[in-house]
Amino acid sequence: MSASRKALFLISTMTLSAPATAWAQDRAPADQSAPAQGEPAQAGLQEVVVTAQQRGENLQKAAVPVAVVSGDDLLNSGIRGIDTLGKLVPSLVVAAGGQGNLIFIRGVGNFSFVASSDPAAAYNFDGVYVGRSSATFGTFYDLERVEVLKGPQGTLYGRNATAGALNILPVQPRLGENSGYASASYGSHNEVQAEGAVNVGLGENAAFRLSGLYTHHDGYLRDGTQTDDSAGVRAQLKVALTPSLTVRIEGDYAQQRGVGGGSDYVARYALNPLTGQFVATPSGLPLGDGLFTPEAQAYRAANGTAGRLAGRFLDPLANRPFQRNDVYGIATHIDWKTPIGTFSIIPAWRHARKDNLNTESAQQVGNTQDANQYSVEARLVGSSGRLVDYILGAYYFSEQIDDDVHNSAGSVANFNKGRFTTHSPSFYGRLTLHATDWLRFTGGARYTEDHKRYFDAVNTALSVVCTVPAACPTAPLLPYTRIMAQQPFVPAVSGSAVVAAPGVLVSRSDTFPGGALNTSKVTYRAAVEIDAGPRSLLYASVESGYRAGGFNAFNAYNPENITAYTIGSKNRFLDNRLQLNVEAFYWKYKDQQLTYFGIDPTGRLGIITANVGKSTIKGVEVEGRALVTPTTMLNANVQYLDAGYDRFTYLSPAPVFTGCPVTPSGALYQVNCSGRPALNSPKWTVNLGVRQTIPLGGNQLVLDADTQYRSGRYTGFDYIPQEYVDHSWVSNASISFGMKDGKYVIGAFVRNIENNRPQVYGTTVPASNLIVSIIAPPRTYGVRLSTKF
């Protein structure tokens, strides 16, 4: 779509919806009345207002499983992205890599960045759904709060929220106010983090807010990979045209540069022909070295097999990774308060441009991708007296992705191009009946259609084949190139071959995948709420959700469905100084989608998504906060999670290295992982924290410490020992001194005190018979200075 058509789309939508509403203005920000950073609460625990259910409400009165992290907590903890948010939210696990963020909530997520698949957790920035996992960076600054909704959100958030939803909510312009803040830190690995915002009041009824972020650190791995070099800027204009009509326009831009992600060689594996079993041999290389040290390159050249070339090992990696990724967008929030409720409409456009070379899989995988998405959401939020609350809405989402993937695994080089489109309209409604002053019933439903197409696709594979009975140890391998014409050996047409060396051929195979998927689904929610006391809430709910189907290079896969049951209790005791919340959950999945790195039926290595069967996820989460004294705050959160696959089988065209039983099935092999635990699902997660404030006249000293324990879990699809992570502790601490009103604060911090670097993702690489691992960041420390004005 041309730039003029994009502008016309937004302007026309805004014009048609001019008499629509300020739901966003109605909602109060989290901790609105909270004291300045570190200042002790004098009247008990502060109230937090959330909009998880699309209306402003007290967090303790919201009958949904939701965790909230305020913008101040994010700033104090040094969190600048979703990849580190999990240290504050026990139910959240994020496997961050060079291609983006893999989000898991209570063991539900997917290991995929490919254009044809959708995430299981909906990522919403400022009320706008972001469709690509690789585009979820550059938003964690100048935030009001982050809300993590746990479990399916099929009615209010729709498709692709079977695991839950993350709402990233920026600070809005403050009408008639001139203010701002700035924060900067410097630490180990030349880490620089800087963010700030300026709020300019344009009279009493308008304001402009400009915010920015810059982050950088050198490589966390010895070879210089696992870096960060990113920046973002956001501009907002908010105008109260009348006391009941507000318009806010928001535009943002973020970029990623530098090297990006990195990984380590863990082991090599090979099939023992005598026993028919795979045997893994540890690499002996230290974790934290990366793939580009001289030792790692020598290991690759002596142990990485080159596919079908018997006796031929891989060459060292010739190209270092890089990333040149950009995301930007614009959205308009038009809000209109009327006697029947608040009308809101949000037209939005977002674009993500990805251009990178990734080597985390011990292959050289390049990807250039342009993703354009358009969305419009309109809703009415209101009440009929004190009897009924209602939400009615409509939503339309459209996405087009032009994808170009080019990679080399040594004896195989692939060049895959294709276009993916999605059109998804939906309609939803929710009613809450106030049966009495203390009893409420809620019912809601959503109807969604998904129309997906995969077309204009050409997948070409070049393969080196040894044609002599003996090995071909000196056969030429295929280098990484961005286009096929740059390869040294290119057969003219599919099915043909050229001679690359004596006894060595390079063959070519072209396929033209494509297809269409048209599905529809009704999802629902039913709940009951009971006010058991002035500060006590009991609730129970059942909610369904679904994730859209998609395409592999050789077939399509079906939607994923979930039904979730929840019972919870939220309470405040001891004159509002003790908070105790308990939640029990039971989730049932059908046709669950899982993504893995393997060989498809055409013999090509790639990312494959399959419907593996059924799973059951159940557990209990207990969260407590205590204001022990006016200057001492304690926090604790414990989650017990029992997540496993009831039925988990898939077919492979060749024997695979796996910890699951494998049996022949005709010309294929069936892998049966039924009964295995869900991925990234530690049985126990414990978060503990303490904040001690020491008043010093008009100043104060604030001491913060927190720790997180996670029990053992699998981080990869194959259930082999090399993908299992033992239990781990990660602790952080900080000290700060400054004025009570936060005007000036200076501090120091240390993260990951233990210097534990557990694996966040591990996988086998069938093209090379190597096993690679991505590990967490090391211990980091530094100083921070901030000011408010």
N, C-alpha and C positions, 0 to 999 in steps of 0.2 A: 504494500500500500504506500502511495506517495506521501511526502510530507504534507502537501496541501490537503489530501484526503484525511490524514490523521487529524490535522487541525480542525477540519470541517466536522469530523466525527465528534470531537470533544465540544466544540462550540455549539453544534446543533443539539447535542444531548443536554448541555447546560441550559440552553435557551428553552427547550421544551419543558425542563424541570424547574424553571425559575421559581415557581411557587412551591418549593419543597424545603426541607427542614433542618433544624439544628439539634438533632439528637446528640451530636458531639458536644454542643455547647451545654446541653442539659447535664451531661455526665460530669461528675466531679472527679478531679484527679486523685490518684491514690495518695494517702498521707497528706491531704491538703492542709490540714491543721497541724501537721507534725512540726516539732521544733527543728531548729537547724541541725546540721550534721553532727551527730554524736551527742546532742543535748538530751538529757534524760527526760522521759515523759513524766509529768508531775501528776497526771490524773489517770494513771493506769495505761494500759496498752492503747495505742492509737487505732482509730478506725481506718480501714482501707476500703475505698470504693472501687469496684471493678465493673467492667461492661462485658463480661464473658457471655452473658445471656442477652446482649444487645440492648440493655437498659442499665442505667447506673443503679447500683445496689451495694449495700454493705457486704464485704467479703464473707463475714460470718453469717449472713442471711442468704447467701447464694447457695441453693441446694444442688450444687454440682461439684465434682472433684476438680479443683483448680488450685494451682500454686502461683503465687504472685511475688515478683522481685521488683522492688522499686528502682527508679533511676539512680538514687543516691547509693543504694547497695551495689548496683552494677559499677558505678564510678569508684566506690571505695575498694571493691574487690578486684579491680583491674580487668573486668570482663568487657571485651570489645567485640565479641562475636558469639554466635550460638554454640561454637565448638567448645567453649569453656563454661557455658551456662549450667551444664550438668553438675558442677561442683556445688551449686546452690539448690538444685532441684533433684532429689534422689531418684525420681521415676524416669528421668531423662538421661539417655546415653547418646552421645554424638561422636561418631567416628569421622574425624576430619581428615581430608586428604587433599591432594593437589587439584582434584576435580570438583570439590565442593564439600558439603556437609551431609553425612548420612545420619538421619535422625531416627532414633528408636525411643518409643515410650512404652515402658513395661514390656520390653522384649519384642515389640512390633515395629517393623521398619523394613527397609530394603537396601541392599548393597548395589545401588544402580544410579548412574548419572546419565544413562543413555536417553536419547530424545524420545524413544518409543514408550518409556515407562513413566509412571507417576509416583510421587511419594505417598507414604501412608499417613504422614502427619502434615496437616495443612499449615503452611507458613503464611501468616497474614501481616502485612506491614501497613499500619495506619488504615486498617479496614479493607485493604485490598489483598486478595489472594495472589501469591507468587507461585507460578506453576513449576518452575525449574529449581531443583535442589542446588544446582550450580550458581544460582542467582541470589542466594540467601546471605550475601555478605554486604558490608558497607552500610548497615542500618543501626548498629548498636552505639548510638551516641545521642545526647540530649533527649533522653527518654523519660517519659512519665513513669512507665512500668512495663514489665513483660508478664503476660499471663500464659500459663501452661495448662491447658485443659486436657485432662487425662481420660482416655476412652473415646469411643466414637461420638462424633458431633454431627450426626446425619441430618438433623432438622434445621438447625440455624446456620451450619457451616457447609453442609452438603457433601458432595463427592470428595474422595481422597482425604478423608479425615477419619479413617477407621481406627488409627492409633490415638488420635487426638488432634489438638490444634495449638499453635503458638501465635499469640497476638503481640506484636511489637508496636507499642503506642508511643509516639513522640510527644514531647511537650508542645502544646499549641501556643500560638501567639497570644500574649496577654494584653487585652484591650486597654488602651490608655496608659500603658506602663513602659518606662524606660529602664531596662535592667539587662543583666547578662552574667556570664560566668566564664571562667577559663581554668583548665586543669592540664598540667603537663608533668610527665614523669620520665626518668632516665634510669636504666638499669643494666643488668648483665646482658651479654650478647648484643651490646649496643642497642638495647631496646628503647625506643622512643614512643611514647603515647601522648598525644595531645588532642584535646577537644575543647570546644567552647561554643558559646551562642551569644547573640546580641538581639535583644528585643526592643523594638522602637515603636512607641505609641504614636499613632497617627490620629490625634484627637481622642475623644472619649470612646468612639465606636469602631476603631480600627487599629490594627497593629501589624507590623512586619517582623518576622523572626528569621534570622540567618544563623545556621549551625554548621559546624565542620568537624572533621576528624582526620587525624593522620596517625598511622601506626607503622612501625618498622622494627624488625629485629633480624640479626644475622642468623645463619643456619643453626638449628638445634642439633644437626648431625655433623660429624667431623668432616664430611666431604662438602659441606657448605649448603646442603639442601635443607628442606623444612624451614623455609624463611617466611617472612611476612613483609610486604611492602604495599600498603593500601591506603586509600584516602577516600573521603566522601564529603559532600556538601549538600545541604538541604535548605530550601527557601520556602517560606509560607507567608501568605497574606490572608488575614482574616478580617472580615468587615461585617458588622451588625447593621444591615440595611434598615431594619426596623426592630423594635423590641422583640419581635417574633420570628424574624427572618435573618439568617446568618449564612454567609458564603465564605468558605475557606479554600484557597487554591494552594496546592503543595506540589513542588517539583524537587527531584533529588537526582544526584549522580554519584556513582562510586566506581572505583577502579582497583584492580589488582595487578601488580607488576612483580618483577623479580623472578626468582627461581621457582618458588613454590614448594610442593611437598617432596618428601623423600622416604625411603624405606631401607630395610636391611635384608641380607640373605640369612635365612635361618637354617636351611638344610637343602639337600638334594634327595630325590627319591627315585627308585627304579623298581621295575617288576622282576622278581626272581622267577625265572622260567621253570625251575625245578619245583618250587612250592606253590607257584601261582599267586604269591603274596607280594605286596609292595614293601620295600625296606627303605627307611629314611636314615640318612647319615647327616649328623649335625655339621654345620659349616665351620664351626670353631671361630667364627668372626665375632667380635664384640658387638652387641646391640648398641646402636648410637653412632656407628661408623658411616653408614650409608652405602650406596652402590658404586660410588665413583672414587673411593680411595684406591691406591695401587693394589692393596691386598684384596679388596673386593673385586676389582677388575681381573686380577689373576685367578681368583676363585671362579669367576664366571667362565673364563676361557678354558679352565681345566675341568669344569663340572657341568656347565649348562649344555644340554644336548640340543642339537639342531634338528629337531623333528624327525623326518623320514630319512635323514642322512645317517646311516649307521656308522658309528665311530667318528663322527664330525662334531666337535664342540663349538660353542658359540664364540664369536669375536667379542672383545670388550665393547661396552657401550660407547658409541662414537659421538653422541649428541647429548649435551646437558639439557635438562628440562627448563622450561620457561613458561610464564603465563602473562597474557595480555588480555585481561577480561574487563568488560565494562557493563554496567547496568545503569539504566536511567528510566525515569518515568514522570508522569504528571497525573494528578488526580484532583478532582473538585468535589468538595463536601458541601452540599446545599441542604440546609436544615430549616424547616418551617414548622413552628408550633401553632397548632390549631385547637379549637375546642374538642375535637375528637381524638387528638393525640399529636405526636410529632412525626411529620413526614420527613424522610431522609432519602437522598439519592446521591450515589457516588459513581460517576463515570470515571474511568481510569484507563490509561495506556502505559504499558511497560515494555521495555526492550532490553534484551540481554545479548551481548556479543561476546562470544568465547573464542579465543585463539590461543591454544596452548600446546605444549609438548610435555607429556607425562611419562615418567619412567618408573612409577611406583610398583608396577607389576613386573619389573625386570624386562620389560619390552619398551620399545619406543612407540608411543601412541600419540598421534597428533589429532587435534579436533578443532575445526572451525565451525561455529554454529551461530546462527542468527535466530533468535526467538522473539516474536512479537505477540503480545497478548493484549486483548481489549476486554473490558468488563464493565458492566453497569449493574448496580444493585439499587433497588428502590424498596422502601419498607415504611410501614406505619406502626408506631409503638404508642400504645395508649391504654386508657382504663375507662371502664364504664362504671363511674361512681367508685365504690369500694367493693364491688362484687366481682368484677371480671377484669383481668389484665389481658391484653392481646398484642400479638405481633403478627403482621401480615407482610409478606414480601415476595419479590420476584428478582431473579438474578440471571444474567446472561454472561457467559464466558466464551471467548473465542481465542484460539492460539494457532499460530503458524510457525513451524520450525523448519529451517533449511539446515541440514546437517551434513557434514563432510568429515568422515573419520578415515585416517590413513595410518597404518602401523606396520611395523616389521618385527617379526619374531625370529629372524635369522633365515630359516629355510622357507618361510612363508611371508608374503607381503600382501596386505589387504587394502583396497581402496573402495570405500562404501559411501555412496551419496544417496540422499533421499529427502523427501518432503513429507512432513506430518502436519495434519490439520485436525483441530478439535473444535466443535461447536456444541455448547452445552447450556440449554435453557433449563431453569428450574423455578418452582413456585412453592412457597412454604407458609405455614401458619402455626401459631401456638397460642393456646388459651390457658389461663390460670384462673380457676374458680375459687374464690374465698368463701368456703362453706361456712366457716365461723371465724371469729377473731384469731383462732389458733390453728385452724385446719385449712389446708389448700390442696387442690387437685390440679394437675397440669397435664395437658394432652397436646401433642403436636405432630405434624406430618409434613413431608416434603416430597414432591414429585420431581424427578430429574431425568433428563434425556442426555445421552452422550452419542454424538455422531463423529466418528473418527475415520480418517483416511490416511493411507500410506501409499505414496505414488511417486512417480518420476524417480524411481530408485534403480540404481545400478551398483551391484556389488561384484567387484573383480578380485580374484585371488590369483597371485603368482606363487608357484610352488617349485622348489628345487627338488629334483628326483635323481637319486643315484641308481643307475641302470645296470651296474656290474655286480656280480655276486659278492665281491669283496667290498670293504668300506671305501668311502670317498673322503679321506681325511683332509684333502686339500681343495675340495670343491668350493667354488665361490659362493658366498652368502648374499642375500638381498639386503642392501642398505636401506635405512629409513629415508624416504623421500616424501614430499608433500603431494606430488602428482605422479601418476604411473609413468608418464613419458620420461621422467628423470631416472628411471631404473635402467641398469646396464643391459638387461635382457628382457625384452617385451615381445612375446608372440603376437602375431598380427590379429588373430581372432580367437574366440573362445573354443576350447577343445584342441588347439594347436600347441606346439612346443618348439623351442629353439635350443640349440646346443650351446651350453655355457662353458663346458670343458669336456675333455675326453671322458665318456661314460656318464656325463652329468647333463640333464635336461632341465629347462625351466618351462613349466606348463602354465596354461592360462585357463581359468574357468570363470565365466560370466553368468550371473543370475540376475533376475529382474523381479525382486519381491514386491509385494503390494497387497492391498486389500482394503476392506471397509468393515467397520464395526458400528452397529446401531443398537444401542441398548437403552432401557429405561428402568427406573427403579423407584419404589415408594419406600422411604425410610420414616421411622416414627419414634416418638418418645412419650412415655407415660410416667408420671411421678406423683408422689404424695409428700406433703411437707407438714410437720407438726411443730408448733412452738411449744416446747416442753417447759419453758420458763422464760423470764425476761431476757436472758442471754444464752438460751439453749435451743438448738434446732435439731430435729430428727428428720431424715428424708430417706426415701427409697425410690429407685427409678429403674426403668428398663428402656434401652435405646438401641436402635439399629443403625448401621452405617454400611457404606459400600465404597469400594475403590474401583475405578473404571478399568476395563480390560485394555489390552494393547497388542503390540506386534513384536515378534522376533523377525529375524531375517528369513525364517523358514515357515513360520506359522503364527497364528494369533492365540492369545490366551484370554480367559474369561475374567469377568469382574470378581472381586473378593467381597465377601459379605461377613458381617459380624453382628451379634446380638450381645449386649452387655447389661448385666444386672449389678446394681450398686445399692448399698445401704450405708448411711453415714450419719454422723452426729458432730455438731459444732457447738462449742461451749466456751463461755468466759466465767471464771470464778474469782473469789477473793477480791471483791470490789474492783473487778476488771483488771486484775494484775496477773491472772493465770489463764492461759488459753490452752484448751485440749480438744483436738479434733481427731476423730477416728473414722476410717472408711474401709469397708470391705467390698471387694469387687469379684465378679465372675464373668469372664468373657468367653464366648464361643465363636470360633471362626469356621467358615466354610469356603472351600476353593481359595485358600490363602495363597497369595502371590509371594514367591521367593525368587531372588535373583542371585545367580552364581556365575563364576568365571569358568567356562568349560568349552567343550567341542560340540558343535551342533551336528545334526544328522547329515549335513553336507560336508562334514569334515573340517569346518572352519572354527578357529578359536574366536571366542567372543563372549559378550555378556548375554546371558540367557535368562529369561523370566518364565517361570512355570507355575501353574496351579498345583500345589503339592498335596493338598488335602485339607485336613481339619486340625485344629489345635484348641486347647483349653488353657486359659490364663486366669489364675485366681490368686488372691492374696489379701493382705491387710496393710494399711498405712496409718501410722499414728504420728501426729504432729503436735508439739507442745512449745509454748513460749511462756516465760515467767519473768516478771519484773520483780526480782527478789528484793531489791532496794530501789529507791529512786534513781540510783546511778549504776545498777547492775542488771544486765539483761542476759538470760540464758535461753538458748534455742536447742531443740532436739527434734529430729525427724527419723523415724524408723519405718522401713518398708520390708515386708516379707512377700516374696514373689515366687509362685509356683507356676511356671510357664512351660508347657511341653506340647509336642506335636502328637496328636492322636493318630493321624494317618499322614505319612510323609514319604511318598515314593516318586521316583522319576526315572526316566530311561536315558541311557548313554550309549553312543555308538561304539565306544571302546571301554576297556577296563579302566576304572578310576581309582585313585588313591583316596580312600575314605575310611572312616571309622565305623561305617554302617555296613550291614550285610549286602553283598552283591551276588546276584544270580543271573545266569544267562536267560534271555527271553527272546527266542528266535535269533535274529541277526544282531540283536541289541543286548544290553545288560540292564537289569533292573536294580536300582539302588533303593534300599528300604531303611529310612531313618526314623520310622515310627517309634514313638516313645522317647525320643531324644529331647533334651531341653531346648527351649527357644533360644535364638541367638541374642547376644548382648542382654541377657536376663539374669543378673546375679540374684541368688536366692535371698540374700540379705544386703540391704543398703542402710547405712547409719550415718546421719549428719549430726554433728554436735558443734555448738558455737557459744561464745561468750563475748560480751562487750562490757567493759568497765570504763566509766566516765569519772574523771577526777576534776572537780571544779577548782579553778585557780583565779578567783576574782572574776574579771570579765572574760577570762580565757578558760580553756579546759584542755586536759590531756585525755585522749581516748585510746584505749588498748583493745584490740580485736584479735580473736583467735578462733579458728574453726578447723574441723577435720572431717574427713569422709572415709568410711570403710565400705568396701564392696567385696563380697565373697566371689568365689570362682565363677567363671563364665566362659562360654565359647564365643570367639570373635570372628569366626569364619564358617563357611558353609559345609566344610568337609568332615567336621567332627574328628579331626586327628589331633594327637597330643600337641603338635606345634601350633594349633589354633586355640588352645585352652590357656586361660590366664588364671593364675592362682589369686587368692585374696590379696587385697592391697589397701594400704592407708595412704592418704594424701592430705597434708595439713598446710595451713597458711596462717600468717600472723602479720599484724601491722600496728604501728604506733603513730599517732598524729597529735600535733599541738597547734592550737589556733584560737581565734575568737569564737565565742559561743554562737554568734550569728552567722558564722561561716565566711566572714568577709575575707579573712586570710587564714589558711591552714597549710602547715608543712608536715610531712610525714615520711615514714620509711616502711617498706613492706618486704616480705619474703613469701614466695609461693612454692609449694611442693617442698616443704622443709626436708622431708625424708629423701628427696631426690629419687623417688620411685618413678619408673618409666614403664608402666604396664603397656602391653600391646593393645591397641585399639582396633586393629584389623589385621587379619592374617589370611593368606590364601595360597593354594597351590597354583602353579602356572604350567598347564599341560604341555605347552609348546616347548618348554625348556627343562621340565622336570625339576624345577627349583621351587622352593617355598620362601615367600617374602613376608615381611612383617612391618607394619607401621606402628610406631610407639609414641607414647605421650610426651609432652615437653619435659625438660629437666627442671631442676631447681632454678628459680630466677629470683632476683632481688633488685631493689632500687629505691629511689626517693621520689616523692611527689610534692608538688606545690600547686595550690588552687586558690582561687579568689572569686568572690561574688561582688557584683556591683549593681 
